[in-house]
């Protein structure tokens, strides 16, 4: 394939939104004022159904899977690097204290 065809193909992909021509955005190390307490691990979010996943000191906001009733994120009591998990509301200390 010629270089011209490659450039045309990349232009078409960018035009239809399958390829971003912009530089990739970098995750903020402190989104919404959150600072990772450890470089790696999962941590409580103010919203019970969400949690922070820190990887190499960069925080990523994540959400528990959809369920009825909504699941609640529970940190592992041993702390990082042990991963927390999403549990039923009646299994969480957070849910009970948030009532």
Buried (B, 14 or more C-beta within 10 A) or exposed (E): EEEEEEEEEEEEEEEEEEEEEEEEEEEEEEEEEBEBEEEBBBBBBEEBBBBBBBEEEBBBBEBBEEEEEBBBBBBEEEEBEEEBBBBEBEEBEBBEEEE
